[in-house]
Amino acid sequence: MTTHALAGLGLFLTGAAFSQALAFGIAAWAKARRERQIDDTLGPPAPDPSDPNK
């Protein structure tokens, strides 16, 4: 492979990895926001009765 082809492949893979990390970050932020909205509306979840650490 030529240097240009290797450079292009590297840029492509770097861009793909960055895009995937950005998408996972946005999904995690949206999930946390949704959970905060539910907690604000309904209050925090009830404690689990089967939890041994009471």
Residue pairs with C-beta under 8 A, 6 or more apart in sequence:
1 9
39 45
47 54
